[in-house]
């Protein structure tokens, strides 16, 4: 029986087992004995055994279904045994689809781009043997994967920005590109050019990323404004209003960031006001008048 289940018809091993089986039944008939199994029982068990082995070796749903269809076409198979084979077929198909779904989810965990994740999901969803329940699970994982990739891209972009010393004007351009999800080339303080790609940060991260860049831009503008303000106050203390005015004109000409210039002039006026107030408290009236002029 084991040989009949293991080897396909036509092979030497199967033919020997078939001959031995026939001899066993012939001897039993000659001796007037009745065996527990009939020749039909043996034949059906052998067919089912070979079918089970083929099920075990199958790797696709199409292959499993083809094996079952071949068995079902055998009109001598007991309906009860065929029903058992159908259950085995369904279980095998479930295992195959479970494995495919697990492979897709593993691919999601390793995916580095949205396109890669979407390609995995499309191949799965296009499988005609995948039901809606499985598609819903995979599409939920796809959405989570896209969110992870986009968040990682946003973090990477922000790290690149914080690791480089960009001018406030460059940061302003970066903030605009982040908000629209585009790519932009910006210049560092050292004169190098860096490409910032915000095309795969996702809509949900665009505003947050822009706000974070705005914070960095304002910090950078504040630092630079303080430095400009100090230079204007130094110009005044060393050369009076004439030198200060000359320095202001040079600043307006050389600095393309108008907001930065406005902030610097405001800070300088504010600083001068405070200095004048302090001078008045100290009785330095002439100095206070000069500062406020």
TIKOLLO-770056 format. One record per residue (C-alpha): residue number from 0; x, y, z. Coordinates in steps of 0.2 Angstrom, whole numbers, plus 5000, padded with zeros to 4 digits. Layout:
NUM  X  Y  Z
...
This chain:
0  5000  5000  5000
1  5014  5012  5004
2  5022  5009  4987
3  5006  5012  4978
4  5003  5028  4988
5  5021  5034  4985
6  5025  5030  4967
7  5015  5036  4951
8  5007  5023  4939
9  5019  5017  4926
10  5035  5017  4937
11  5044  5001  4941
12  5040  5003  4959
13  5022  5005  4957
14  5020  4991  4944
15  5029  4979  4956
16  5017  4984  4971
17  5002  4983  4959
18  5007  4965  4955
19  5010  4960  4973
20  4994  4967  4978
21  4985  4957  4964
22  4994  4942  4970
23  4988  4945  4988
24  4970  4946  4983
25  4972  4931  4971
26  4979  4920  4985
27  4965  4925  4997
28  4952  4920  4985
29  4960  4903  4982
30  4961  4900  5001
31  4943  4906  5003
32  4948  4921  5015
33  4940  4938  5015
34  4952  4952  5017
35  4947  4968  5027
36  4950  4979  5011
37  4944  4976  4993
38  4954  4979  4978
39  4944  4995  4975
40  4948  5001  4993
41  4966  4999  4990
42  4965  5007  4973
43  4956  5022  4980
44  4967  5024  4995
45  4982  5023  4984
46  4975  5037  4973
47  4971  5048  4988
48  4988  5045  4995
49  4997  5050  4979
50  4985  5065  4979
51  4990  5070  4997
52  5008  5069  4992
53  5005  5081  4977
54  4995  5093  4988
55  5010  5093  5000
56  5022  5097  4986
57  5011  5110  4977
58  5016  5129  4979
59  5002  5138  4970
60  4983  5138  4972
61  4982  5134  4953
62  4992  5119  4955
63  4982  5113  4970
64  4965  5116  4961
65  4971  5106  4946
66  4976  5092  4957
67  4959  5091  4965
68  4950  5093  4948
69  4960  5078  4942
70  4954  5068  4957
71  4936  5074  4956
72  4936  5068  4938
73  4939  5050  4944
74  4921  5043  4945
75  4926  5028  4955
76  4932  5039  4970
77  4920  5037  4985
78  4911  5054  4988
79  4916  5054  5006
80  4934  5052  5002
81  4932  5066  4989
82  4925  5077  5002
83  4940  5074  5013
84  4951  5078  4999
85  4942  5094  4996
86  4945  5099  5014
87  4963  5095  5012
88  4963  5106  4996
89  4955  5121  5005
90  4967  5120  5019
91  4982  5119  5007
92  4976  5134  4998
93  4974  5143  5014
94  4992  5139  5019
95  4998  5145  5002
96  4988  5162  5003
97  4994  5164  5021
98  5012  5162  5016
99  5009  5175  5001
100  5001  5187  5013
101  5015  5185  5026
102  5028  5188  5012
103  5020  5204  5007
104  5019  5210  5025
105  5038  5206  5027
106  5041  5215  5011
107  5031  5230  5018
108  5043  5230  5033
109  5058  5231  5022
110  5051  5243  5009
111  5061  5260  5008
112  5050  5268  4995
113  5031  5271  4993
114  5032  5264  4975
115  5040  5248  4981
116  5026  5245  4994
117  5012  5249  4982
118  5020  5237  4969
119  5019  5223  4983
120  5001  5227  4987
121  4996  5228  4968
122  5003  5210  4965
123  4994  5204  4980
124  4977  5212  4976
125  4978  5206  4958
126  4979  5188  4963
127  4962  5181  4959
128  4962  5169  4973
129  4964  5183  4986
130  4947  5187  4995
131  4941  5204  5001
132  4946  5201  5019
133  4964  5197  5014
134  4964  5213  5003
135  4958  5224  5017
136  4971  5218  5029
137  4985  5220  5016
138  4979  5237  5011
139  4978  5243  5030
140  4996  5237  5031
141  5000  5246  5015
142  4993  5263  5022
143  5003  5260  5038
144  5019  5256  5028
145  5017  5272  5018
146  5014  5282  5033
147  5031  5275  5040
148  5040  5278  5025
149  5034  5296  5023
150  5038  5300  5041
151  5055  5293  5039
152  5058  5303  5024
153  5052  5319  5033
154  5064  5315  5048
155  5078  5312  5036
156  5075  5328  5027
157  5074  5338  5043
158  5091  5329  5049
159  5099  5335  5033
160  5093  5352  5036
161  5099  5353  5054
162  5116  5345  5050
163  5120  5358  5037
164  5123  5377  5040
165  5110  5385  5028
166  5106  5403  5027
167  5089  5410  5033
168  5085  5413  5014
169  5089  5395  5010
170  5078  5389  5024
171  5064  5400  5018
172  5065  5391  5001
173  5066  5374  5010
174  5050  5378  5020
175  5041  5383  5004
176  5046  5367  4995
177  5042  5356  5011
178  5024  5363  5011
179  5021  5359  4993
180  5030  5342  4993
181  5043  5347  4980
182  5062  5346  4978
183  5073  5361  4980
184  5092  5365  4978
185  5098  5377  4992
186  5114  5384  4997
187  5124  5382  5013
188  5133  5396  5022
189  5149  5388  5015
190  5143  5390  4997
191  5139  5372  4994
192  5123  5367  4986
193  5112  5353  4993
194  5096  5345  4986
195  5082  5343  4998
196  5068  5331  4991
197  5051  5333  5000
198  5042  5323  4986
199  5039  5308  4997
200  5036  5316  5014
201  5017  5314  5013
202  5004  5327  5015
203  5002  5324  5033
204  5020  5328  5036
205  5022  5343  5025
206  5015  5356  5037
207  5024  5349  5052
208  5040  5349  5042
209  5037  5367  5036
210  5034  5373  5053
211  5050  5364  5060
212  5060  5373  5046
213  5052  5389  5049
214  5058  5388  5067
215  5076  5384  5061
216  5074  5399  5049
217  5068  5411  5063
218  5082  5405  5074
219  5095  5407  5060
220  5088  5424  5056
221  5088  5429  5074
222  5106  5424  5076
223  5111  5434  5060
224  5101  5449  5065
225  5109  5450  5082
226  5126  5449  5073
227  5121  5463  5061
228  5114  5473  5076
229  5130  5472  5085
230  5140  5478  5070
231  5128  5493  5068
232  5130  5498  5086
233  5148  5496  5085
234  5148  5507  5070
235  5139  5520  5079
236  5150  5519  5095
237  5166  5521  5084
238  5160  5532  5070
239  5144  5540  5075
240  5128  5541  5065
241  5138  5544  5048
242  5147  5527  5050
243  5131  5519  5056
244  5121  5525  5041
245  5135  5519  5030
246  5134  5502  5038
247  5115  5501  5036
248  5116  5506  5017
249  5129  5492  5015
250  5118  5480  5024
251  5103  5484  5013
252  5114  5482  4997
253  5122  5465  5002
254  5108  5456  5011
255  5095  5449  5000
256  5084  5444  5014
257  5073  5459  5017
258  5064  5452  5032
259  5081  5450  5040
260  5086  5468  5036
261  5069  5474  5043
262  5072  5463  5059
263  5090  5470  5061
264  5084  5488  5059
265  5070  5485  5072
266  5082  5477  5084
267  5095  5491  5082
268  5081  5504  5085
269  5075  5494  5100
270  5093  5492  5107
271  5096  5511  5104
272  5080  5515  5114
273  5086  5504  5128
274  5103  5512  5128
275  5096  5529  5128
276  5084  5525  5142
277  5099  5518  5152
278  5109  5534  5148
279  5095  5545  5154
280  5094  5535  5171
281  5113  5538  5172
282  5112  5556  5169
283  5120  5555  5152
284  5108  5566  5143
285  5119  5571  5128
286  5123  5553  5124
287  5104  5549  5126
288  5100  5563  5114
289  5113  5557  5101
290  5107  5539  5102
291  5089  5544  5099
292  5093  5556  5085
